[in-house]
Structure formats: structure tokens, C-alpha cells
Amino acid sequence: MRRTLGLLCAAAMLAAAGCGQTSPDKEPQNIKIGVSIYDQYDTFIGLLTDRFLRLAREKEEALDTTITILQESAAGNQIDQNVQVEDFIQSGCDVICINIVDRTDASVIIDIAEAAGIPVIFFNRELVEEDLERWDKLYYVGAEALQSGRMQGQILIDLCRSGFKQVDRNGDGLLQYVMLEGEAGHQDAIMRTQYSVSTVEAAGYRLERLGDEIANWNRAQADNKMTQFLEAHPNAIEVVFSNNDEMALGTIDALHRAGVQPEDWPVVLGIDGTPAALQALEEGEMAGTVLNNALGQAQSMLDLACAVVVGSPLPDNLENGKYIRLPYETITPANVARYKETS
Ligand code: BGC
């Protein structure tokens, strides 16, 4: 059964860089953008698409161009997403933004779009490079996964430098940790898992892995896995590396339910900078996170979508004519207030 998020029509005027900038000799254009996300329950993707719609609406003030956005969720099914792309083309979309379900299975979407001559901006879930090279109207907007792993590791290094005994609570010179991984095969899960740990090791700290489980970016699954870790290793977990904030929040749910006291609380680290995680940071339940810039990615996607349709110059931050990667940023209790203002 195909499930859809429904049709969201954001009629917005295009104002920002590249959007609706009409030259005197050019008629204003209406732009129709099809957006399909891999799963309507993903918190980070929800933030990103909310901002995308908001940014499109914010442009309503200016110029005489209208943007219509058709949004669907593939509910985790690649075949459904392929059909959604066909539907977008039938509905007259000028450009399509795809948060692909299976990043190794993009060929059907690419073939359909290329045959119709409709550009595709993939976002957040990165294709293999050869697929993106298959046609010059394929783009990717996201972030450099490796950087987020390194930054997460660096937060732990900084904590160790400022008070190793508070992190190494049992004083054995090793940091006992558990890892909560996102979806298997997702570029962010692979790189974050690897680089968070290797960065800490490269700084000379020794780690001991007590557990490593996949919780699919999901709070409830992470709660469940953390409950099992706590049962297997009571009062022994000193650090929780979580590939995203939702799973970090799930581990906090489990820590509360297990009655873990503040003096035994592990260092909990996430990635994304969601509003709920910023709150957990302020309350001292999370030690740090890394901003996955949803607003910047949404803005870049909108600018790029408009530019490819209108034919105006492509955004300056487009690399190799294909990639826009927004930098990650470190968030700790020291600077969280600044991010709360803008989140
Ligand atoms: C985010 C996760 C999200 C995933 C979805 C990642 O970049 O950090 O929170 O679930 O993308 O693809």
C-alpha cells in the first residue's frame, strides 16, 4: 500500500539567490518541486522538510514567481518512491528532490528523470558517486559524514582533557563505551561509528567497547538497546556514542528508567542538534552534539532547485557541479544557548 504524506502546496514567491530573479527580457516562471522523503517518522528529516517549506513560503513577499511543492513519503519502500517520481513528472514538476530510501538503488529514479529531462537533487542519503555521475542534472545536498564523527570524538577528547577522572569513573585508565548505530549501510552511520572512536584513540585515549547495536536512528529502539546494555554491564558504561540525537535521547530514557544517578551518568553524545537534544544538553543529560545543519541544507536545496529551473547561476557552494555539503558544528553546554535561539 502506498502511503503518502499528502499533497502540500506551498505557493511561495521566489526571492532569494537564484530564485525567481527575472531579467527584463525573461518572463517570470512558476516552479513546481516534487519532494519525496524516505520515512515520514524521521525527526531530522521532518526538521529539514519543515524548514524547506518555511523558506519557500518566506519568499512569498517578493517577485512574481510562485513555487508549488508536492511532498510525499515513501514510508521506507523504494518501489513506492520510484512511482512517486513518475507521478511528480506526470504532475509537471520542474525539479525533484529525493531523500532516497535505498542509496544503492537509485538507477530507476535516475532513468525516469533523465528520460523526462527533469533534474534531481538527492539529499541527506548520499548515492554512490558513479550513480551521481550518470547524468549532469543530478545533484546532492548533505554534509560530510566523516566530519561529524570526528567532531563527536573531539567533544569527548575535550572532556577528558578537562577532567579525565570524571569520564573514567572506575579509574581503570580505559573508557568503557557503547555505540548506537543508525541504519545499516547509511553513509552517516558508517562514518560516524568509525571516526568518533578513531579520533579519540588517535588522541591517545584507550577505549573498551562494551556493546555496539543498530537502532536505526530511532529513539524507542535505542531505549531498548540501552536497557539491554545496562542489564549486561550495570554501572560500567562511561560513554555512549550515538550516531544521532534521537538515539541519544532513547539512551537517556533508558538511563532514567534504570534509575541511574547523576554521579554514575555516562557521557552521552549525539549528532544533529535537534531542539530536544539541545534541551537535554541544557539539562546536563547530554554532554554534546554536532549540528547537522537542517536549515542550511534546506536553503541550499531550495536555491539549487530554483537555479536549475530558472537557469540562473548555480549556488557558489556547489562543488564539482554536483555537491553541496554544509559544514557540521560542535555544540556543547558552553555554546548551546546560541543554537537554541536559532533552532
Ligand atoms: C541524521 C539522522 C537521520 C538520517 C536519515 C542523518 O543524517 O543524522 O538523524 O535519521 O540522516 O537519513
Residues whose N, C-alpha, C, O or C-beta is under 5 A from the ligand:
A	BS01	BGC	D42 F44 N124 R125 D188 W217 N243 N244 I271 D272 N292
